[in-house]
């Protein structure tokens, strides 16, 4: 049995996107909307998260960076 080992090129690593999950809702029972958004850099993603996170309003928004394929626990109801 032969096993082929491959490595990612520098260009492939550079092309990886940062995934941000954005949840929005009203009340504290759960999110009404959830959507992913892709960013080219972690810095851009963090700036976006800082600009949209608002847990104090009637209509709240919560965003976080996730890894591709990562399972995340529901965060609503924990604030």
Biopython code that builds the backbone (N, CA, C, O; Angstrom):
import numpy as np
from Bio.PDB.StructureBuilder import StructureBuilder

atoms = [
    (1, "UNK", "N", (0.832, -1.163, 0.000)),
    (1, "UNK", "CA", (0.000, 0.000, 0.000)),
    (1, "UNK", "C", (0.889, 1.242, 0.000)),
    (1, "UNK", "O", (1.817, 1.356, 0.800)),
    (2, "UNK", "N", (0.590, 2.170, -0.909)),
    (2, "UNK", "CA", (1.346, 3.412, -0.995)),
    (2, "UNK", "C", (0.507, 4.537, -0.412)),
    (2, "UNK", "O", (-0.703, 4.609, -0.627)),
    (3, "UNK", "N", (1.162, 5.400, 0.319)),
    (3, "UNK", "CA", (0.500, 6.566, 0.893)),
    (3, "UNK", "C", (1.140, 7.803, 0.276)),
    (3, "UNK", "O", (2.359, 7.972, 0.303)),
    (4, "UNK", "N", (0.309, 8.646, -0.270)),
    (4, "UNK", "CA", (0.797, 9.882, -0.876)),
    (4, "UNK", "C", (0.706, 11.007, 0.159)),
    (4, "UNK", "O", (-0.367, 11.276, 0.699)),
    (5, "UNK", "N", (1.807, 11.642, 0.421)),
    (5, "UNK", "CA", (1.857, 12.743, 1.375)),
    (5, "UNK", "C", (1.924, 14.043, 0.586)),
    (5, "UNK", "O", (2.779, 14.222, -0.281)),
    (6, "UNK", "N", (1.011, 14.935, 0.903)),
    (6, "UNK", "CA", (1.032, 16.239, 0.238)),
    (6, "UNK", "C", (1.096, 17.322, 1.295)),
    (6, "UNK", "O", (0.630, 17.144, 2.420)),
    (7, "UNK", "N", (1.672, 18.428, 0.922)),
    (7, "UNK", "CA", (1.718, 19.587, 1.814)),
    (7, "UNK", "C", (1.087, 20.758, 1.082)),
    (7, "UNK", "O", (1.083, 20.819, -0.148)),
    (8, "UNK", "N", (0.564, 21.670, 1.853)),
    (8, "UNK", "CA", (-0.049, 22.845, 1.248)),
    (8, "UNK", "C", (1.031, 23.840, 0.838)),
    (8, "UNK", "O", (2.027, 24.023, 1.538)),
    (9, "UNK", "N", (0.817, 24.469, -0.294)),
    (9, "UNK", "CA", (1.762, 25.475, -0.738)),
    (9, "UNK", "C", (1.553, 26.762, 0.051)),
    (9, "UNK", "O", (0.525, 26.946, 0.703)),
    (10, "UNK", "N", (2.515, 27.623, -0.016)),
    (10, "UNK", "CA", (2.413, 28.914, 0.659)),
    (10, "UNK", "C", (1.204, 29.694, 0.153)),
    (10, "UNK", "O", (0.528, 30.371, 0.928)),
    (11, "UNK", "N", (0.934, 29.599, -1.147)),
    (11, "UNK", "CA", (-0.199, 30.316, -1.726)),
    (11, "UNK", "C", (-1.518, 29.769, -1.181)),
    (11, "UNK", "O", (-2.434, 30.544, -0.907)),
    (12, "UNK", "N", (-1.630, 28.440, -1.019)),
    (12, "UNK", "CA", (-2.841, 27.848, -0.464)),
    (12, "UNK", "C", (-3.075, 28.318, 0.966)),
    (12, "UNK", "O", (-4.214, 28.582, 1.350)),
    (13, "UNK", "N", (-2.026, 28.424, 1.747)),
    (13, "UNK", "CA", (-2.145, 28.896, 3.118)),
    (13, "UNK", "C", (-2.605, 30.343, 3.134)),
    (13, "UNK", "O", (-3.456, 30.717, 3.940)),
    (14, "UNK", "N", (-2.048, 31.159, 2.250)),
    (14, "UNK", "CA", (-2.429, 32.564, 2.168)),
    (14, "UNK", "C", (-3.881, 32.740, 1.756)),
    (14, "UNK", "O", (-4.515, 33.722, 2.141)),
    (15, "UNK", "N", (-4.420, 31.803, 0.976)),
    (15, "UNK", "CA", (-5.775, 31.940, 0.450)),
    (15, "UNK", "C", (-6.855, 31.505, 1.448)),
    (15, "UNK", "O", (-8.041, 31.704, 1.184)),
    (16, "UNK", "N", (-6.473, 30.919, 2.581)),
    (16, "UNK", "CA", (-7.459, 30.493, 3.557)),
    (16, "UNK", "C", (-8.253, 31.689, 4.052)),
    (16, "UNK", "O", (-7.700, 32.763, 4.293)),
    (17, "UNK", "N", (-9.537, 31.492, 4.198)),
    (17, "UNK", "CA", (-10.413, 32.552, 4.685)),
    (17, "UNK", "C", (-10.675, 32.362, 6.175)),
    (17, "UNK", "O", (-10.613, 31.248, 6.695)),
    (18, "UNK", "N", (-10.964, 33.449, 6.838)),
    (18, "UNK", "CA", (-11.372, 33.431, 8.241)),
    (18, "UNK", "C", (-12.894, 33.401, 8.241)),
    (18, "UNK", "O", (-13.537, 34.224, 7.588)),
    (19, "UNK", "N", (-13.469, 32.454, 8.973)),
    (19, "UNK", "CA", (-14.922, 32.291, 9.007)),
    (19, "UNK", "C", (-15.465, 32.922, 10.285)),
    (19, "UNK", "O", (-14.994, 32.640, 11.386)),
    (20, "UNK", "N", (-16.461, 33.778, 10.113)),
    (20, "UNK", "CA", (-17.153, 34.381, 11.247)),
    (20, "UNK", "C", (-18.613, 33.961, 11.169)),
    (20, "UNK", "O", (-19.245, 34.076, 10.119)),
    (21, "UNK", "N", (-19.145, 33.473, 12.285)),
    (21, "UNK", "CA", (-20.562, 33.143, 12.376)),
    (21, "UNK", "C", (-21.242, 34.297, 13.091)),
    (21, "UNK", "O", (-20.814, 34.707, 14.169)),
    (22, "UNK", "N", (-22.310, 34.824, 12.484)),
    (22, "UNK", "CA", (-23.058, 35.933, 13.056)),
    (22, "UNK", "C", (-24.449, 35.427, 13.404)),
    (22, "UNK", "O", (-25.151, 34.872, 12.558)),
    (23, "UNK", "N", (-24.835, 35.623, 14.645)),
    (23, "UNK", "CA", (-26.181, 35.261, 15.093)),
    (23, "UNK", "C", (-26.905, 36.539, 15.498)),
    (23, "UNK", "O", (-26.329, 37.424, 16.131)),
    (24, "UNK", "N", (-28.172, 36.616, 15.123)),
    (24, "UNK", "CA", (-28.987, 37.771, 15.498)),
    (24, "UNK", "C", (-30.314, 37.262, 16.035)),
    (24, "UNK", "O", (-30.794, 36.203, 15.632)),
    (25, "UNK", "N", (-30.894, 38.019, 16.937)),
    (25, "UNK", "CA", (-32.173, 37.588, 17.467)),
    (25, "UNK", "C", (-32.851, 38.647, 18.305)),
    (25, "UNK", "O", (-32.323, 39.735, 18.532)),
    (26, "UNK", "N", (-34.051, 38.286, 18.760)),
    (26, "UNK", "CA", (-34.847, 39.126, 19.643)),
    (26, "UNK", "C", (-35.210, 38.246, 20.828)),
    (26, "UNK", "O", (-35.675, 37.121, 20.647)),
    (27, "UNK", "N", (-35.007, 38.737, 22.009)),
    (27, "UNK", "CA", (-35.260, 37.917, 23.188)),
    (27, "UNK", "C", (-34.060, 37.032, 23.467)),
    (27, "UNK", "O", (-33.015, 37.164, 22.829)),
    (28, "UNK", "N", (-34.214, 36.134, 24.418)),
    (28, "UNK", "CA", (-33.083, 35.312, 24.831)),
    (28, "UNK", "C", (-33.307, 33.818, 24.622)),
    (28, "UNK", "O", (-32.503, 33.008, 25.082)),
    (29, "UNK", "N", (-34.377, 33.443, 23.941)),
    (29, "UNK", "CA", (-34.653, 32.016, 23.738)),
    (29, "UNK", "C", (-33.748, 31.383, 22.686)),
    (29, "UNK", "O", (-33.452, 30.191, 22.769)),
    (30, "UNK", "N", (-33.314, 32.142, 21.723)),
    (30, "UNK", "CA", (-32.463, 31.595, 20.678)),
    (30, "UNK", "C", (-32.251, 32.600, 19.566)),
    (30, "UNK", "O", (-32.867, 33.665, 19.534)),
    (31, "UNK", "N", (-31.368, 32.236, 18.661)),
    (31, "UNK", "CA", (-31.079, 33.100, 17.512)),
    (31, "UNK", "C", (-32.189, 32.957, 16.479)),
    (31, "UNK", "O", (-32.680, 31.855, 16.233)),
    (32, "UNK", "N", (-32.578, 34.065, 15.884)),
    (32, "UNK", "CA", (-33.564, 34.052, 14.802)),
    (32, "UNK", "C", (-32.890, 33.905, 13.445)),
    (32, "UNK", "O", (-33.477, 33.359, 12.510)),
    (33, "UNK", "N", (-31.658, 34.392, 13.338)),
    (33, "UNK", "CA", (-30.901, 34.313, 12.094)),
    (33, "UNK", "C", (-29.462, 33.960, 12.409)),
    (33, "UNK", "O", (-28.892, 34.449, 13.384)),
    (34, "UNK", "N", (-28.878, 33.108, 11.582)),
    (34, "UNK", "CA", (-27.456, 32.786, 11.702)),
    (34, "UNK", "C", (-26.883, 32.776, 10.298)),
    (34, "UNK", "O", (-27.462, 32.179, 9.390)),
    (35, "UNK", "N", (-25.742, 33.438, 10.115)),
    (35, "UNK", "CA", (-25.113, 33.444, 8.792)),
    (35, "UNK", "C", (-23.599, 33.434, 8.932)),
    (35, "UNK", "O", (-23.059, 33.956, 9.908)),
    (36, "UNK", "N", (-22.913, 32.842, 7.961)),
    (36, "UNK", "CA", (-21.452, 32.897, 7.942)),
    (36, "UNK", "C", (-20.982, 34.095, 7.114)),
    (36, "UNK", "O", (-21.686, 34.553, 6.213)),
    (37, "UNK", "N", (-19.808, 34.586, 7.424)),
    (37, "UNK", "CA", (-19.191, 35.658, 6.638)),
    (37, "UNK", "C", (-17.707, 35.330, 6.564)),
    (37, "UNK", "O", (-17.105, 34.928, 7.559)),
    (38, "UNK", "N", (-17.121, 35.501, 5.388)),
    (38, "UNK", "CA", (-15.708, 35.179, 5.170)),
    (38, "UNK", "C", (-14.859, 36.446, 5.118)),
    (38, "UNK", "O", (-15.274, 37.473, 4.579)),
    (39, "UNK", "N", (-13.658, 36.347, 5.696)),
    (39, "UNK", "CA", (-12.721, 37.469, 5.705)),
    (39, "UNK", "C", (-11.359, 36.986, 5.231)),
    (39, "UNK", "O", (-11.012, 35.815, 5.390)),
    (40, "UNK", "N", (-10.596, 37.898, 4.651)),
    (40, "UNK", "CA", (-9.253, 37.566, 4.171)),
    (40, "UNK", "C", (-8.228, 37.539, 5.294)),
    (40, "UNK", "O", (-7.266, 36.772, 5.237)),
    (41, "UNK", "N", (-8.425, 38.374, 6.321)),
    (41, "UNK", "CA", (-7.462, 38.419, 7.419)),
    (41, "UNK", "C", (-8.184, 38.330, 8.763)),
    (41, "UNK", "O", (-9.349, 38.709, 8.891)),
    (42, "UNK", "N", (-7.475, 37.829, 9.738)),
    (42, "UNK", "CA", (-8.025, 37.744, 11.108)),
    (42, "UNK", "C", (-8.297, 39.147, 11.641)),
    (42, "UNK", "O", (-9.279, 39.366, 12.349)),
    (43, "UNK", "N", (-7.436, 40.086, 11.303)),
    (43, "UNK", "CA", (-7.603, 41.473, 11.754)),
    (43, "UNK", "C", (-8.931, 42.049, 11.260)),
    (43, "UNK", "O", (-9.660, 42.672, 12.032)),
    (44, "UNK", "N", (-9.250, 41.843, 9.976)),
    (44, "UNK", "CA", (-10.525, 42.321, 9.432)),
    (44, "UNK", "C", (-11.703, 41.655, 10.137)),
    (44, "UNK", "O", (-12.701, 42.308, 10.443)),
    (45, "UNK", "N", (-11.582, 40.361, 10.391)),
    (45, "UNK", "CA", (-12.648, 39.627, 11.073)),
    (45, "UNK", "C", (-12.863, 40.179, 12.485)),
    (45, "UNK", "O", (-14.001, 40.394, 12.901)),
    (46, "UNK", "N", (-11.792, 40.404, 13.207)),
    (46, "UNK", "CA", (-11.900, 40.920, 14.571)),
    (46, "UNK", "C", (-12.494, 42.322, 14.609)),
    (46, "UNK", "O", (-13.281, 42.637, 15.501)),
    (47, "UNK", "N", (-12.122, 43.167, 13.646)),
    (47, "UNK", "CA", (-12.707, 44.516, 13.563)),
    (47, "UNK", "C", (-14.204, 44.430, 13.305)),
    (47, "UNK", "O", (-14.986, 45.162, 13.912)),
    (48, "UNK", "N", (-14.603, 43.533, 12.401)),
    (48, "UNK", "CA", (-16.020, 43.359, 12.096)),
    (48, "UNK", "C", (-16.778, 42.901, 13.345)),
    (48, "UNK", "O", (-17.830, 43.447, 13.676)),
    (49, "UNK", "N", (-16.235, 41.896, 14.034)),
    (49, "UNK", "CA", (-16.884, 41.368, 15.240)),
    (49, "UNK", "C", (-17.065, 42.481, 16.269)),
    (49, "UNK", "O", (-18.131, 42.616, 16.870)),
    (50, "UNK", "N", (-16.025, 43.265, 16.463)),
    (50, "UNK", "CA", (-16.093, 44.368, 17.419)),
    (50, "UNK", "C", (-17.178, 45.376, 17.035)),
    (50, "UNK", "O", (-17.833, 45.952, 17.904)),
    (51, "UNK", "N", (-17.361, 45.583, 15.735)),
    (51, "UNK", "CA", (-18.331, 46.579, 15.291)),
    (51, "UNK", "C", (-19.782, 46.084, 15.344)),
    (51, "UNK", "O", (-20.699, 46.903, 15.409)),
    (52, "UNK", "N", (-20.011, 44.767, 15.317)),
    (52, "UNK", "CA", (-21.396, 44.268, 15.282)),
    (52, "UNK", "C", (-21.888, 43.669, 16.597)),
    (52, "UNK", "O", (-23.095, 43.648, 16.839)),
    (53, "UNK", "N", (-20.987, 43.181, 17.455)),
    (53, "UNK", "CA", (-21.442, 42.554, 18.694)),
    (53, "UNK", "C", (-22.210, 43.551, 19.552)),
    (53, "UNK", "O", (-21.698, 44.614, 19.903)),
    (54, "UNK", "N", (-23.450, 43.190, 19.885)),
    (54, "UNK", "CA", (-24.307, 44.032, 20.711)),
    (54, "UNK", "C", (-25.298, 43.115, 21.419)),
    (54, "UNK", "O", (-26.278, 42.669, 20.821)),
    (55, "UNK", "N", (-25.043, 42.841, 22.672)),
    (55, "UNK", "CA", (-25.903, 41.939, 23.427)),
    (55, "UNK", "C", (-26.898, 42.677, 24.312)),
    (55, "UNK", "O", (-27.717, 42.050, 24.985)),
    (56, "UNK", "N", (-26.830, 44.008, 24.316)),
    (56, "UNK", "CA", (-27.674, 44.793, 25.208)),
    (56, "UNK", "C", (-28.938, 45.335, 24.547)),
    (56, "UNK", "O", (-29.848, 45.771, 25.252)),
    (57, "UNK", "N", (-29.023, 45.321, 23.238)),
    (57, "UNK", "CA", (-30.176, 45.867, 22.530)),
    (57, "UNK", "C", (-31.320, 44.866, 22.494)),
    (57, "UNK", "O", (-31.129, 43.676, 22.743)),
    (58, "UNK", "N", (-32.508, 45.361, 22.183)),
    (58, "UNK", "CA", (-33.679, 44.487, 22.023)),
    (58, "UNK", "C", (-33.409, 43.441, 20.943)),
    (58, "UNK", "O", (-33.735, 42.266, 21.113)),
    (59, "UNK", "N", (-32.813, 43.874, 19.837)),
    (59, "UNK", "CA", (-32.397, 42.974, 18.757)),
    (59, "UNK", "C", (-30.886, 42.812, 18.874)),
    (59, "UNK", "O", (-30.139, 43.698, 18.459)),
    (60, "UNK", "N", (-30.432, 41.710, 19.425)),
    (60, "UNK", "CA", (-29.020, 41.502, 19.709)),
    (60, "UNK", "C", (-28.296, 40.878, 18.518)),
    (60, "UNK", "O", (-28.910, 40.263, 17.647)),
    (61, "UNK", "N", (-26.983, 41.052, 18.504)),
    (61, "UNK", "CA", (-26.103, 40.450, 17.499)),
    (61, "UNK", "C", (-24.870, 39.925, 18.214)),
    (61, "UNK", "O", (-24.296, 40.590, 19.076)),
    (62, "UNK", "N", (-24.475, 38.709, 17.835)),
    (62, "UNK", "CA", (-23.272, 38.117, 18.403)),
    (62, "UNK", "C", (-22.502, 37.439, 17.274)),
    (62, "UNK", "O", (-23.079, 36.674, 16.502)),
    (63, "UNK", "N", (-21.207, 37.714, 17.175)),
    (63, "UNK", "CA", (-20.364, 37.128, 16.124)),
    (63, "UNK", "C", (-19.112, 36.548, 16.759)),
    (63, "UNK", "O", (-18.609, 37.059, 17.759)),
    (64, "UNK", "N", (-18.617, 35.469, 16.156)),
    (64, "UNK", "CA", (-17.361, 34.880, 16.622)),
    (64, "UNK", "C", (-16.655, 34.172, 15.482)),
    (64, "UNK", "O", (-17.288, 33.729, 14.524)),
    (65, "UNK", "N", (-15.338, 34.067, 15.592)),
    (65, "UNK", "CA", (-14.523, 33.355, 14.610)),
    (65, "UNK", "C", (-14.618, 31.864, 14.904)),
    (65, "UNK", "O", (-14.527, 31.438, 16.055)),
    (66, "UNK", "N", (-14.803, 31.077, 13.847)),
    (66, "UNK", "CA", (-14.825, 29.617, 13.983)),
    (66, "UNK", "C", (-13.897, 29.008, 12.939)),
    (66, "UNK", "O", (-13.586, 29.627, 11.921)),
    (67, "UNK", "N", (-13.467, 27.788, 13.213)),
    (67, "UNK", "CA", (-12.633, 27.061, 12.258)),
    (67, "UNK", "C", (-13.531, 26.266, 11.323)),
    (67, "UNK", "O", (-14.649, 25.905, 11.692)),
    (68, "UNK", "N", (-13.052, 25.992, 10.125)),
    (68, "UNK", "CA", (-13.793, 25.200, 9.151)),
    (68, "UNK", "C", (-14.123, 23.835, 9.751)),
    (68, "UNK", "O", (-13.230, 23.122, 10.209)),
    (69, "UNK", "N", (-15.395, 23.476, 9.747)),
    (69, "UNK", "CA", (-15.829, 22.185, 10.259)),
    (69, "UNK", "C", (-16.001, 22.126, 11.764)),
    (69, "UNK", "O", (-16.394, 21.088, 12.296)),
    (70, "UNK", "N", (-15.718, 23.210, 12.459)),
    (70, "UNK", "CA", (-15.816, 23.226, 13.917)),
    (70, "UNK", "C", (-17.276, 23.235, 14.365)),
    (70, "UNK", "O", (-18.095, 23.977, 13.823)),
    (71, "UNK", "N", (-17.592, 22.413, 15.351)),
    (71, "UNK", "CA", (-18.917, 22.443, 15.964)),
    (71, "UNK", "C", (-18.862, 23.429, 17.120)),
    (71, "UNK", "O", (-17.916, 23.437, 17.907)),
    (72, "UNK", "N", (-19.894, 24.259, 17.208)),
    (72, "UNK", "CA", (-19.929, 25.231, 18.289)),
    (72, "UNK", "C", (-21.224, 25.065, 19.070)),
    (72, "UNK", "O", (-22.258, 24.690, 18.518)),
    (73, "UNK", "N", (-21.147, 25.351, 20.357)),
    (73, "UNK", "CA", (-22.337, 25.285, 21.198)),
    (73, "UNK", "C", (-23.152, 26.550, 20.994)),
    (73, "UNK", "O", (-22.595, 27.614, 20.724)),
    (74, "UNK", "N", (-24.476, 26.440, 21.123)),
    (74, "UNK", "CA", (-25.289, 27.664, 21.069)),
    (74, "UNK", "C", (-24.893, 28.586, 22.218)),
    (74, "UNK", "O", (-24.792, 28.139, 23.361)),
    (75, "UNK", "N", (-24.671, 29.841, 21.935)),
    (75, "UNK", "CA", (-24.222, 30.789, 22.945)),
    (75, "UNK", "C", (-25.356, 31.613, 23.473)),
    (75, "UNK", "O", (-25.234, 32.182, 24.558)),
    (76, "UNK", "N", (-26.465, 31.707, 22.757)),
    (76, "UNK", "CA", (-27.563, 32.549, 23.224)),
    (76, "UNK", "C", (-28.133, 31.965, 24.513)),
    (76, "UNK", "O", (-28.124, 30.755, 24.737)),
    (77, "UNK", "N", (-28.618, 32.861, 25.336)),
    (77, "UNK", "CA", (-29.108, 32.459, 26.646)),
    (77, "UNK", "C", (-28.016, 32.439, 27.694)),
    (77, "UNK", "O", (-28.294, 32.221, 28.873)),
    (78, "UNK", "N", (-26.773, 32.665, 27.283)),
    (78, "UNK", "CA", (-25.647, 32.629, 28.221)),
    (78, "UNK", "C", (-25.160, 34.038, 28.585)),
    (78, "UNK", "O", (-24.153, 34.179, 29.279)),
    (79, "UNK", "N", (-25.855, 35.068, 28.129)),
    (79, "UNK", "CA", (-25.350, 36.404, 28.459)),
    (79, "UNK", "C", (-26.084, 36.978, 29.634)),
    (79, "UNK", "O", (-25.794, 38.097, 30.056)),
]
sb = StructureBuilder()
sb.init_structure("model")
sb.init_model(0)
sb.init_chain("A")
sb.init_seg("    ")
for serial, (resi, resn, name, xyz) in enumerate(atoms, 1):
    if name == "N":
        sb.init_residue(resn, " ", resi, " ")
    sb.init_atom(name, np.array(xyz, "f"), 0.0, 1.0, " ", f" {name:<3s}", serial, name[0])
structure = sb.get_structure()
